[in-house]
């Protein structure tokens, strides 16, 4: 899409993604950023209700699936989108503590906070005299 | 009635041609659902449909507060504008950054006159659904024929 002619830094820890049949799934746009404590993923999933969202973390693979119900009444005159199902998969780095994961879906945006395991957090080491 | 607008017409045609070449599914969402930014004019993504009573516009605007969306109807043109604000970006290492932030503005010329007093909008799960009732004069009238 937008990275034509741009050199993007390949980030090996998170770059491996599963790709599904492109014309049956919508690939949601995501932001992924890291702080000292967490790895946070934010995904745009307009049209997805809480009960139709499925987040699965298994053997280091994070799968996000979201179904969309409904749509406008009447006869279509002009369409720019058809929302069926969102799908995207990520290979997560090993330093994730899977038990401490929190997800929040608000206004069509999913915020997934993944805690880093203790080993992955930076530690300041005091120097004793 | 709507003015004849050469540029709009060309734009529609260009879009249709683009769609025909790019996608096989009708109106399949290609690329991200929402990238705000003045000047693109392509966001938010919309669908327009109608029945006898009204036009319906659906727009994808995830992550906005409903009060941050400006809606106005003037002379048969619907204008959608607003801004998706950026959260705090302190001390972060970005791995991916695909969701845009910023202002957006989009105008949609409606095919027929609407009753702007009765326009309603609802925001649910990041999708804005706007109902624009047609002006009385635009609604189809059934005329019964009496047999002598």
Interface residues (C-beta under 8 A of the other chain):
Chain A: X1 X11 X13 X14 X23 X26 X28 X29 X30 X31 X32 X33 X34 X35 X36 X42 X43 X44 X45 X46 X47 X48 X49 X71 X72 X73 X74 X75 X76 X77 X78 X79 X80 X81 X82 X83 X107 X108 X109
Chain B: X12 X23 X24 X25 X26 X27 X28 X29 X31 X32 X33 X34 X35 X45 X46 X47 X48 X49 X50 X51 X54 X55 X56 X57 X58 X60 X61 X62 X63 X64 X65 X91 X92 X93 X94 X95 X96 X97 X98 X99 X111 X123 X125 X126 X127 X129
